[in-house]
Amino acid sequence: MSVVTPESTQQHGAKAHSDGGWDAPEGAFVPVQTRSDRFKSNVPSEHPDVNGREAEWKLTPVDLLRPLIDGELDGSPYPFLVTETDGADVEWIDRTDARIGAVGQAEEKSSANAWNSFEKAMAITITGEETSEITISRSMLGDAARGAHTVITATKNSRGRVILLNTSQAHLVENIEIVVEDGAQLAVVSVQEWADDAIHLATHFATVGRDATFRHVVVSLGGKVVRVNPSVALSGEGADGELSGLYFADAGQHLEQRVYMHHEGANTKGRVNYKGALQGAGAHTVWVGDVLIGPAAAGTDSYEQNRNLVLSEGTRADSIPNLEIETGDILGAGHASATGRFDDEQLFYLQARGITEHEARRLVVLGFLTEIIQKIGKPELEQRLQISIDEELNRSSSKIVGGAE
């Protein structure tokens, strides 16, 4: 790759801009060309200070996150509730355990701060070839700034589901490493139903082995600022990854997700599908989807999409899909993004059958989001989330786009 120098950029009488960089060392200001080339370090001091103008932070309310990005964090083990079946286990492990750091490295200063702060990591292990399940419920984290680390391992040919339920107060930044070994089938579900003033920053790193299957579902409903960033490498040949997400932002809420799927192995299959709804003044959602098909990923089949349903005035939905392909030998790849209001034809169809306008709108929203809820595969949790979304719809007295409630 050729290096761009300050001299080579000064063509046709171009002059230096106020953004700077013209006097930087040779090549220092050249932007990252590929998603996988981003700087990574688990040491906070090696990351530049966050000013809110960076590409990965410019859509985020950084001022609210300062204590988690570069403040002191409580990294002690925290109380939790666990429900488990045979073949699933949870324990606290030391920082020196070989399982820690096996998957990812921090690309953001907040992630590095959490990595540098935790005293012990929670280790969840799935071992049974019969489907096993474990649910971790966190509701006693308090309002102090906290850093945490979790390692989830699905051993070779195992089958299991891990559910992370987050409720009540929290000011939490965490990293979750996920290893899906060869032939394993693992589902990880992360549900954010935090209190209204909670702040949660999470990075999920996952690697998927040969002929393994990984299902990842993120549901974000509560919290003032919630930012969950899944990063998945389909490393082994024949690996299959499906990343799904659902979010519902109310007035003043910021819900963000930055998804990265890296096809490394040959004949891998990837699907990304996130859906969101927004209502109330100041409701803001951010979805950024990066898919990278590497040079060795021949036979890749990949698709990502994001859909947003706007329910009232004064909301903002940012949706940015990105696709990079480094090989010409693929089955297919694509991406899509759409943000819109209610479908008048759907409403007319329902009202023509005697359903009130309010109930028709409710049914349309639930129908729109239910596709993601059904990915969870646990009926009682799916029903609970349906009720939570119903409550979200009834919380705001805002006027719905296209007519009053």
Phi, psi and chi 1 to 4 in degrees:
 res  aa     phi    psi   chi1   chi2   chi3   chi4
   1 MET       -  132.3 -179.3  178.7   70.1      -
   2 SER   -74.7  148.5   60.3      -      -      -
   3 VAL   -97.2  129.5  176.0      -      -      -
   4 VAL   -86.6  123.9 -179.8      -      -      -
   5 THR  -105.1  162.3   65.5      -      -      -
   6 PRO   -56.1  -37.8  -27.3   35.5      -      -
   7 GLU   -65.8  -38.8  -69.5   76.0   20.3      -
   8 SER   -71.8  -19.7   64.8      -      -      -
   9 THR   -85.2  -15.5   62.0      -      -      -
  10 GLN   -89.9   77.4  -61.1 -176.8   40.9      -
  11 GLN  -111.1  153.6  -60.6  177.7    6.8      -
  12 HIS    55.4   37.7  -53.2  -65.7      -      -
  13 GLY    76.6   17.8      -      -      -      -
  14 ALA   -62.9  145.3      -      -      -      -
  15 LYS  -119.3  163.0  -62.5 -180.0  179.8  179.9
  16 ALA   -62.9  143.6      -      -      -      -
  17 HIS   -98.5  164.5  -67.8  -82.8      -      -
  18 SER   -69.4  -14.6   59.0      -      -      -
  19 ASP   -67.8  -18.5  -69.3  -21.0      -      -
  20 GLY    83.6 -173.9      -      -      -      -
  21 GLY   101.6  -17.6      -      -      -      -
  22 TRP   -70.7  -28.2  -67.6   70.3      -      -
  23 ASP  -101.0   10.7  -62.9  -36.5      -      -
  24 ALA   -73.1  162.4      -      -      -      -
  25 PRO   -55.9  155.6  -24.2   33.5      -      -
  26 GLU   -52.6  123.5 -176.3  172.6  -49.1      -
  27 GLY    78.3   -1.9      -      -      -      -
  28 ALA   -67.9  -27.7      -      -      -      -
  29 PHE   -99.8    7.7   66.4   98.1      -      -
  30 VAL   -68.0  125.7  177.5      -      -      -
  31 PRO   -67.1  156.5   24.9  -33.9      -      -
  32 VAL   -63.2  130.2  173.1      -      -      -
  33 GLN   -87.8  -29.6  -59.9  -63.6  -48.2      -
  34 THR  -131.9  143.3  -57.0      -      -      -
  35 ARG   -55.3  -37.0  178.2   63.8  173.6   79.1
  36 SER   -73.6   -9.9   58.9      -      -      -
  37 ASP   -91.3    4.8  -70.8  -20.1      -      -
  38 ARG   -60.7  149.3  -72.3 -172.2 -178.8  179.0
  39 PHE   -64.2  138.3  174.6   74.8      -      -
  40 LYS  -133.5  134.3  -55.5  176.3 -176.9   65.7
  41 SER  -166.0  140.8  173.2      -      -      -
  42 ASN   -92.2    7.4  -64.7  -28.9      -      -
  43 VAL  -102.9  115.2 -179.5      -      -      -
  44 PRO   -57.4  -38.8  -24.0   32.9      -      -
  45 SER   -66.6  -17.6   60.7      -      -      -
  46 GLU   -83.4   -8.9  -66.1 -178.9   -3.4      -
  47 HIS   -94.0  142.3  -71.0  -96.7      -      -
  48 PRO   -67.2  157.6   24.8  -33.5      -      -
  49 ASP   -61.3  144.2  -68.6  -22.7      -      -
  50 VAL   -89.7  121.5  175.4      -      -      -
  51 ASN  -110.6   -4.3   58.0   36.5      -      -
  52 GLY    90.2   -3.0      -      -      -      -
  53 ARG  -100.2   -6.1  -64.2 -171.2  -63.9  -87.4
  54 GLU   -66.6  153.0  -58.6   85.9   -6.5      -
  55 ALA   -57.3  -37.8      -      -      -      -
  56 GLU   -83.0   -5.1   62.4  -89.0   24.6      -
  57 TRP  -125.0  -10.4  -70.6  108.5      -      -
  58 LYS   -66.8  -18.3   66.3 -179.2 -178.3  179.3
  59 LEU   -99.7    7.1  -61.5  174.1      -      -
  60 THR  -112.6  141.0  -49.7      -      -      -
  61 PRO   -74.4   78.7   27.5  -34.3      -      -
  62 VAL   -59.0  -37.6  168.5      -      -      -
  63 ASP   -58.4  -30.9  -70.8  -16.3      -      -
  64 LEU   -75.9  -14.4  -63.3  176.4      -      -
  65 LEU  -106.8    1.2  -48.7  179.5      -      -
  66 ARG   -51.1  -45.2  -73.1  -65.5  177.7 -168.3
  67 PRO   -60.3  -28.7  -24.3   35.3      -      -
  68 LEU   -87.4  -29.1  -60.6 -178.3      -      -
  69 ILE   -74.9  -47.6  -66.0  174.5      -      -
  70 ASP  -139.9   17.7   45.6   30.9      -      -
  71 GLY   -93.3  175.6      -      -      -      -
  72 GLU   -77.4  136.7 -175.2  174.5  -12.7      -
  73 LEU  -118.9  145.6  -55.7  174.4      -      -
  74 ASP   -82.3  114.5  178.2    0.1      -      -
  75 GLY  -107.8   16.9      -      -      -      -
  76 SER   -74.5  156.6   60.7      -      -      -
  77 PRO   -58.9  145.7  -25.5   35.7      -      -
  78 TYR  -118.4  159.5   49.6   82.1      -      -
  79 PRO   -73.6  144.7   25.6  -33.0      -      -
  80 PHE  -153.6  163.1   64.5   91.0      -      -
  81 LEU  -109.2  143.9  -61.8  176.4      -      -
  82 VAL  -132.9  138.1   58.9      -      -      -
  83 THR  -124.9  124.9  -57.0      -      -      -
  84 GLU  -140.1  157.5   56.1 -166.4  -32.2      -
  85 THR  -115.3  174.2   62.5      -      -      -
  86 ASP   -58.6  139.5  -69.0  -19.2      -      -
  87 GLY    92.5    1.7      -      -      -      -
  88 ALA  -129.6  139.1      -      -      -      -
  89 ASP  -146.1  150.2 -178.9   62.2      -      -
  90 VAL  -135.8  143.2   59.9      -      -      -
  91 GLU  -157.5  162.8   60.5 -179.5  -32.4      -
  92 TRP   -93.3  134.9  -69.9  106.9      -      -
  93 ILE  -125.8  156.5   59.1  175.5      -      -
  94 ASP   -74.7  162.4  -67.1  -30.9      -      -
  95 ARG   -61.7  -25.1  -67.4 -178.8   61.5   93.0
  96 THR   -81.4   -4.5   55.1      -      -      -
  97 ASP   -61.0  137.0 -167.0  -73.2      -      -
  98 ALA   -64.1  -19.6      -      -      -      -
  99 ARG   -72.4  -21.8  -74.5  169.8  -74.5 -176.9
 100 ILE   -80.5  127.5  -64.3  174.1      -      -
 101 GLY    87.4    7.9      -      -      -      -
 102 ALA   -76.7  -16.8      -      -      -      -
 103 VAL  -112.4  -60.6 -179.2      -      -      -
 104 GLY  -128.5  171.7      -      -      -      -
 105 GLN  -132.0  149.7  -79.0 -172.4  -63.6      -
 106 ALA   -67.4  132.1      -      -      -      -
 107 GLU  -101.7   -8.4  -66.2 -176.8    4.2      -
 108 GLU  -129.0  153.3  -60.9  172.2   -8.9      -
 109 LYS   -64.6  -36.8 -168.9  170.6 -175.5  178.0
 110 SER   -62.0  -42.6   57.6      -      -      -
 111 SER   -63.4  -42.0  177.4      -      -      -
 112 ALA   -65.0  -36.0      -      -      -      -
 113 ASN   -63.4  -42.1 -164.0   22.6      -      -
 114 ALA   -65.2  -41.7      -      -      -      -
 115 TRP   -62.8  -35.1 -154.8  -61.5      -      -
 116 ASN   -81.0  -11.8 -170.5   61.2      -      -
 117 SER  -106.4  -25.6  -60.3      -      -      -
 118 PHE   -70.9  143.1   74.4   92.0      -      -
 119 GLU   -87.7  -45.4  -63.7  174.6    8.7      -
 120 LYS  -134.7  152.8  -71.5 -178.6  178.1  -68.7
 121 ALA  -107.0  146.0      -      -      -      -
 122 MET   -81.8  126.2  178.2 -175.1  -69.1      -
 123 ALA  -113.4  120.9      -      -      -      -
 124 ILE  -112.6  126.8  -59.8  169.7      -      -
 125 THR  -126.5  129.8  -52.9      -      -      -
 126 ILE  -108.5  123.7  -57.3  -65.3      -      -
 127 THR  -124.7  -21.5   56.6      -      -      -
 128 GLY   -79.2  143.9      -      -      -      -
 129 GLU   -79.4  -19.5  -66.6 -169.3   12.4      -
 130 GLU   -84.8  142.3  -64.3  -65.2  -32.5      -
 131 THR   -58.7  124.9  -59.1      -      -      -
 132 SER  -118.5  165.7   55.3      -      -      -
 133 GLU  -148.1  145.0 -178.5  176.2  -68.9      -
 134 ILE  -141.2  135.4 -175.0  168.3      -      -
 135 THR  -119.0  125.0  -61.5      -      -      -
 136 ILE  -108.3  119.2  -56.2  -66.5      -      -
 137 SER  -109.0  124.8  -60.4      -      -      -
 138 ARG  -118.8  115.2  -56.5 -173.7  -67.6 -176.6
 139 SER  -140.3    8.0   61.0      -      -      -
 140 MET  -128.1   38.1  -62.4  173.2  -79.5      -
 141 LEU   -82.5  -22.4  -62.2 -176.4      -      -
 142 GLY    77.4 -173.4      -      -      -      -
 143 ASP  -106.7    9.5   57.1    4.6      -      -
 144 ALA   -81.8  148.8      -      -      -      -
 145 ALA   -64.3  126.3      -      -      -      -
 146 ARG  -131.4  142.8  177.1  178.8  -69.4  -83.6
 147 GLY  -115.1  139.9      -      -      -      -
 148 ALA  -143.4  161.8      -      -      -      -
 149 HIS  -144.2  136.4 -160.9   98.9      -      -
 150 THR  -132.9  141.0  -58.2      -      -      -
 151 VAL  -122.1  123.5  178.0      -      -      -
 152 ILE  -115.3  126.2  -58.8  172.5      -      -
 153 THR  -126.9  125.1  -54.6      -      -      -
 154 ALA  -105.7  110.0      -      -      -      -
 155 THR   -70.2  169.5   60.3      -      -      -
 156 LYS   -52.6  127.1 -171.9  174.5 -179.1  179.3
 157 ASN    65.2   14.1  -63.5  -38.4      -      -
 158 SER   -81.7  166.5   64.6      -      -      -
 159 ARG  -137.8  131.0  -72.8  167.7  170.1   76.8
 160 GLY  -170.8  170.5      -      -      -      -
 161 ARG  -134.2  133.3 -179.5 -171.3  -62.8  117.0
 162 VAL  -117.4  126.0  176.1      -      -      -
 163 ILE  -117.6  125.9  -60.8  174.7      -      -
 164 LEU  -111.4  111.9  -53.2  173.3      -      -
 165 LEU  -106.2  120.4  -63.0  179.6      -      -
 166 ASN  -116.7  119.6  -60.9  -50.3      -      -
 167 THR  -138.6  170.4   59.8      -      -      -
 168 SER    71.3 -154.4 -166.3      -      -      -
 169 GLN   -82.4  151.8  -69.1 -177.7  -47.9      -
 170 ALA  -171.8  145.3      -      -      -      -
 171 HIS  -129.7   87.3  -81.7   68.7      -      -
 172 LEU  -125.8  133.9  173.9   67.0      -      -
 173 VAL  -125.4  132.5   55.2      -      -      -
 174 GLU  -150.3  160.2   64.5  176.6  -21.2      -
 175 ASN  -121.1  137.8  -64.8  -64.2      -      -
 176 ILE  -125.4  117.1  -61.5  178.0      -      -
 177 GLU   -98.8  134.2  -63.0 -173.9   81.1      -
 178 ILE  -129.1  123.3  -56.0  166.6      -      -
 179 VAL  -116.1  119.2  177.3      -      -      -
 180 VAL  -110.6  102.7 -172.5      -      -      -
 181 GLU   -74.6  170.9  -64.8 -175.3   -4.1      -
 182 ASP   -51.1  131.4  -67.0   -7.8      -      -
 183 GLY    75.7   -1.7      -      -      -      -
 184 ALA   -79.9  157.8      -      -      -      -
 185 GLN  -127.5  115.9  -62.6  178.9   19.3      -
 186 LEU  -133.1  137.3  176.6   67.7      -      -
 187 ALA  -118.8  132.6      -      -      -      -
 188 VAL  -121.6  125.1  173.0      -      -      -
 189 VAL  -119.7  123.5 -179.5      -      -      -
 190 SER  -117.2  118.3  179.3      -      -      -
 191 VAL  -114.8  122.8  178.2      -      -      -
 192 GLN  -108.2  103.4  -74.8   62.4 -116.8      -
 193 GLU  -122.0   48.2  -69.8 -172.9  -72.0      -
 194 TRP   -64.5  166.3  -62.8  113.8      -      -
 195 ALA   -64.8  163.1      -      -      -      -
 196 ASP   -60.1  -27.9  -69.7  -17.0      -      -
 197 ASP  -100.0    7.5   60.5  -12.2      -      -
 198 ALA   -72.9  150.1      -      -      -      -
 199 ILE  -128.1  130.9  -64.7  177.7      -      -
 200 HIS  -141.6  120.7 -178.1 -155.7      -      -
 201 LEU  -117.0  125.0  -53.8 -179.4      -      -
 202 ALA  -137.9  139.3      -      -      -      -
 203 THR  -120.8  125.0  -57.1      -      -      -
 204 HIS  -107.6  120.3  -64.8 -163.0      -      -
 205 PHE  -106.5  129.9  -53.9   93.0      -      -
 206 ALA  -136.7  144.9      -      -      -      -
 207 THR  -128.8  136.2 -178.7      -      -      -
 208 VAL  -119.6  123.4 -173.9      -      -      -
 209 GLY   -83.3 -172.0      -      -      -      -
 210 ARG   -61.2  128.3 -176.9 -177.2 -177.7   92.0
 211 ASP    54.1   26.7  -64.7  -34.9      -      -
 212 ALA   -96.5  158.6      -      -      -      -
 213 THR  -125.7  132.0  -59.8      -      -      -
 214 PHE  -129.8  126.2  179.7   50.4      -      -
 215 ARG  -117.0  127.9  -58.5  -72.9  178.3  -98.5
 216 HIS  -129.7  124.3 -173.2  -91.5      -      -
 217 VAL  -127.1  128.1 -177.6      -      -      -
 218 VAL  -117.3  126.2  176.4      -      -      -
 219 VAL  -122.5  116.0  178.2      -      -      -
 220 SER  -120.2  114.3  -65.0      -      -      -
 221 LEU  -121.9  -42.9  -58.9  176.9      -      -
 222 GLY  -106.5  169.6      -      -      -      -
 223 GLY   107.8  152.5      -      -      -      -
 224 LYS   -78.8  -48.8 -175.8  175.0 -177.6   62.1
 225 VAL  -131.9  120.8  179.2      -      -      -
 226 VAL  -130.4  124.2  176.1      -      -      -
 227 ARG  -134.0  108.8  173.2  174.5  156.0  128.9
 228 VAL  -117.2  120.8 -179.2      -      -      -
 229 ASN  -118.1  100.1  -62.0  -17.3      -      -
 230 PRO   -83.8  135.0   -5.6   23.2      -      -
 231 SER  -129.0  115.1  177.6      -      -      -
 232 VAL  -124.8  128.5  177.4      -      -      -
 233 ALA  -108.3  117.0      -      -      -      -
 234 LEU   -86.1   87.2  -58.9  177.8      -      -
 235 SER   -85.0  -40.2  -58.0      -      -      -
 236 GLY   -88.5  153.2      -      -      -      -
 237 GLU   -60.8  133.4 -177.6  173.9   -3.3      -
 238 GLY    79.7    8.4      -      -      -      -
 239 ALA   -66.1  147.1      -      -      -      -
 240 ASP  -129.1  125.3 -172.8  -40.5      -      -
 241 GLY  -129.8  133.5      -      -      -      -
 242 GLU  -129.1  116.2 -178.3  177.7  -29.9      -
 243 LEU  -113.4  119.8  -47.6 -176.6      -      -
 244 SER  -125.1  150.6  -55.4      -      -      -
 245 GLY  -151.6  149.8      -      -      -      -
 246 LEU  -138.0  136.2  178.4  158.3      -      -
 247 TYR  -147.1  147.2   46.2   92.5      -      -
 248 PHE  -136.3  109.7 -164.2  128.7      -      -
 249 ALA  -100.5  126.8      -      -      -      -
 250 ASP   -95.9 -179.2  -90.7  -31.8      -      -
 251 ALA   -53.7  127.5      -      -      -      -
 252 GLY    79.9   -2.1      -      -      -      -
 253 GLN   -87.0  144.7 -101.3 -170.3  -46.6      -
 254 HIS  -122.3  112.9  178.8   95.9      -      -
 255 LEU  -118.8  124.7  -56.6  179.6      -      -
 256 GLU  -135.1  144.3 -178.0  169.8  -14.0      -
 257 GLN  -148.0  130.2   34.9  -86.4  -53.2      -
 258 ARG  -122.0  109.5  -67.0  172.0  178.3  -96.6
 259 VAL  -103.7  135.8 -175.2      -      -      -
 260 TYR  -132.7  120.6  173.6   37.8      -      -
 261 MET  -118.7  123.1  177.9  175.4  -77.4      -
 262 HIS  -113.8  111.3 -173.4 -177.0      -      -
 263 HIS   -81.7  105.1  -67.0  -94.4      -      -
 264 GLU  -100.0  -43.4  -66.1 -178.1  -27.9      -
 265 GLY   -88.3  164.5      -      -      -      -
 266 ALA   -75.6  152.6      -      -      -      -
 267 ASN    57.4   37.3  -57.2  -47.5      -      -
 268 THR   -92.4  155.3   53.7      -      -      -
 269 LYS  -126.8  131.9  179.5 -179.7  178.3 -179.8
 270 GLY  -135.1  138.5      -      -      -      -
 271 ARG  -134.6  131.7  -67.5  -68.4 -175.9  -89.9
 272 VAL  -126.2  125.4  177.4      -      -      -
 273 ASN  -143.2  108.5 -174.2   15.4      -      -
 274 TYR  -119.8  138.7  -87.5   63.7      -      -
 275 LYS  -132.4  141.1  -72.4 -172.5  171.4 -175.0
 276 GLY  -140.8  156.3      -      -      -      -
 277 ALA  -130.0  147.7      -      -      -      -
 278 LEU  -135.7  136.9  -55.1   87.9      -      -
 279 GLN  -152.6  142.4   74.8  173.2    2.9      -
 280 GLY   102.8  145.8      -      -      -      -
 281 ALA   -60.7  130.6      -      -      -      -
 282 GLY    84.3    0.4      -      -      -      -
 283 ALA   -65.2  129.0      -      -      -      -
 284 HIS  -136.8  128.8 -174.3 -162.7      -      -
 285 THR  -124.7  148.3   63.6      -      -      -
 286 VAL  -132.7  127.8  176.7      -      -      -
 287 TRP  -131.4  123.0  179.7   86.1      -      -
 288 VAL  -123.6  123.0  178.6      -      -      -
 289 GLY  -118.0  116.9      -      -      -      -
 290 ASP  -110.5  126.2  -69.3  -35.3      -      -
 291 VAL  -122.3  126.7  172.5      -      -      -
 292 LEU  -121.4  121.9  171.6   60.7      -      -
 293 ILE  -103.1  109.4  -59.7  174.4      -      -
 294 GLY   -74.5  170.5      -      -      -      -
 295 PRO   -65.6  -22.4   21.1  -32.1      -      -
 296 ALA   -96.5    3.3      -      -      -      -
 297 ALA   -92.4   53.1      -      -      -      -
 298 ALA   -63.9  144.2      -      -      -      -
 299 GLY    78.9   16.2      -      -      -      -
 300 THR   -67.5  142.7  -73.0      -      -      -
 301 ASP  -127.4  112.2  179.9    6.2      -      -
 302 SER  -142.2  142.6 -174.8      -      -      -
 303 TYR  -155.2  138.4 -168.5   80.1      -      -
 304 GLU  -132.8  146.3   65.6  167.8  -17.6      -
 305 GLN  -151.4  153.7   66.9  173.6   -1.6      -
 306 ASN  -137.3  133.4  175.8 -130.7      -      -
 307 ARG  -128.9  134.8  -62.6  -76.7 -172.2  -94.1
 308 ASN  -128.0  134.8  -64.0  -69.7      -      -
 309 LEU  -113.5  116.2 -175.7   58.2      -      -
 310 VAL   -91.0  124.1  176.2      -      -      -
 311 LEU  -106.0  -13.8  -53.3 -179.7      -      -
 312 SER  -154.8  168.3   70.3      -      -      -
 313 GLU   -71.6  160.7  -58.3  -70.8   -6.0      -
 314 GLY    82.4   13.1      -      -      -      -
 315 THR  -103.6  166.0   65.4      -      -      -
 316 ARG  -144.6  126.7  173.3  177.1  171.7  178.6
 317 ALA  -122.1  113.5      -      -      -      -
 318 ASP   -96.5  127.6  -71.2  -69.4      -      -
 319 SER  -136.5  118.7 -179.7      -      -      -
 320 ILE  -134.2   98.1  -52.0  170.4      -      -
 321 PRO   -90.1  140.3   30.7  -30.3      -      -
 322 ASN  -133.4  139.9  -59.2  -59.7      -      -
 323 LEU  -136.2  125.1  174.1   61.8      -      -
 324 GLU  -121.0  133.5  -60.5  176.3   77.8      -
 325 ILE  -128.2  124.2  -55.9  174.3      -      -
 326 GLU  -113.3   13.2  -62.8 -177.3  -41.2      -
 327 THR  -145.2  147.4  176.7      -      -      -
 328 GLY   -91.8   -4.3      -      -      -      -
 329 ASP   -99.4   77.0 -175.8   11.7      -      -
 330 ILE  -129.9  157.8   62.8  172.7      -      -
 331 LEU   -77.3  -37.9  -69.0 -179.7      -      -
 332 GLY   174.9  154.0      -      -      -      -
 333 ALA  -157.4  142.4      -      -      -      -
 334 GLY  -167.5  170.0      -      -      -      -
 335 HIS  -151.4  157.6   58.7   71.8      -      -
 336 ALA  -152.4  151.8      -      -      -      -
 337 SER  -149.3  140.0  169.5      -      -      -
 338 ALA  -152.9  140.8      -      -      -      -
 339 THR  -131.9  125.9  -61.1      -      -      -
 340 GLY  -156.6  178.7      -      -      -      -
 341 ARG   -98.5 -171.1  -56.4 -178.9 -179.8 -173.4
 342 PHE   -59.3  147.0  -83.3  110.6      -      -
 343 ASP   -83.0  111.0 -172.8  -32.9      -      -
 344 ASP   -59.9  -32.1  -69.6  -25.0      -      -
 345 GLU   -67.5  -38.5  -70.1 -173.8    3.0      -
 346 GLN   -63.1  -44.9  -71.4 -180.0  -34.0      -
 347 LEU   -63.0  -43.6  -66.4  177.7      -      -
 348 PHE   -61.7  -42.0  176.9   79.2      -      -
 349 TYR   -59.9  -44.5  176.5   86.1      -      -
 350 LEU   -71.0  -41.8  -67.5  170.4      -      -
 351 GLN   -67.7  -31.3  -71.6 -179.0  -92.4      -
 352 ALA   -66.7  -14.6      -      -      -      -
 353 ARG  -106.1   22.5  -80.0  148.3 -178.3   80.6
 354 GLY    87.0    8.3      -      -      -      -
 355 ILE   -88.8  134.3  -61.5  173.5      -      -
 356 THR   -64.9  159.2   66.0      -      -      -
 357 GLU   -60.9  -43.4 -178.0  179.2   -2.1      -
 358 HIS   -59.6  -47.8  174.7   81.1      -      -
 359 GLU   -67.4  -35.6 -178.8   64.7   10.0      -
 360 ALA   -62.0  -44.3      -      -      -      -
 361 ARG   -62.6  -41.4  -66.4  177.7 -174.8  -79.7
 362 ARG   -60.2  -44.7  172.4 -178.6  168.7  -84.9
 363 LEU   -65.2  -37.5  -68.7  173.9      -      -
 364 VAL   -64.1  -44.7  168.8      -      -      -
 365 VAL   -64.5  -47.2  175.4      -      -      -
 366 LEU   -61.5  -40.5  -70.8  174.9      -      -
 367 GLY   -63.8  -36.8      -      -      -      -
 368 PHE   -64.4  -41.0  174.7   70.0      -      -
 369 LEU   -91.9  -20.4  -61.7  176.3      -      -
 370 THR   -61.2  -30.5  -66.2      -      -      -
 371 GLU   -53.3  -39.6  176.0 -170.1    1.5      -
 372 ILE   -76.4  -41.9  -55.9  -60.1      -      -
 373 ILE   -57.4  -38.2  -67.1  176.8      -      -
 374 GLN   -68.8  -11.3  -68.5  174.9  -20.7      -
 375 LYS   -72.8  -17.9  -60.1  -72.0 -174.4 -178.5
 376 ILE   -66.9  -43.1  -66.6  172.5      -      -
 377 GLY    82.2   12.9      -      -      -      -
 378 LYS  -125.5  101.7 -173.0  176.4  178.1   64.7
 379 PRO   -53.6  -43.8  -27.2   35.4      -      -
 380 GLU   -65.7  -35.7   52.5  -93.0   44.0      -
 381 LEU   -72.2  -39.5  179.2   55.6      -      -
 382 GLU   -59.9  -42.4  -67.7  176.8    1.3      -
 383 GLN   -65.9  -40.5 -177.0  178.5   10.4      -
 384 ARG   -60.9  -41.9  167.9 -177.4  154.4 -179.4
 385 LEU   -70.5  -34.0  -67.6  174.3      -      -
 386 GLN   -59.5  -42.1  -68.3  -87.7   16.2      -
 387 ILE   -65.8  -40.9  -66.5  171.8      -      -
 388 SER   -62.2  -41.0  -65.1      -      -      -
 389 ILE   -66.3  -39.4  -67.8  172.1      -      -
 390 ASP   -59.0  -41.7 -139.0   -4.6      -      -
 391 GLU   -66.0  -37.6  -68.1  172.4  -10.5      -
 392 GLU   -59.7  -42.1  -68.5  -83.3   -5.8      -
 393 LEU   -64.0  -28.6  -73.8  168.2      -      -
 394 ASN   -94.7   -4.5  -68.1  -37.5      -      -
 395 ARG   -75.3  -34.6  -78.3  179.0   65.4  177.4
 396 SER   -95.3  138.8  176.1      -      -      -
 397 SER   -97.0   10.7   59.9      -      -      -
 398 SER   -63.2  154.3  -59.5      -      -      -
 399 LYS   -77.0  128.2 -176.3  175.2  -72.3 -172.3
 400 ILE   -73.1  143.0  -60.7  -62.9      -      -
 401 VAL   -59.5  128.0  173.7      -      -      -
 402 GLY    95.4   -3.0      -      -      -      -
 403 GLY   159.8  164.5      -      -      -      -
 404 ALA   -81.3  157.7      -      -      -      -
 405 GLU   -67.6      -  -71.9 -175.5  -50.9      -
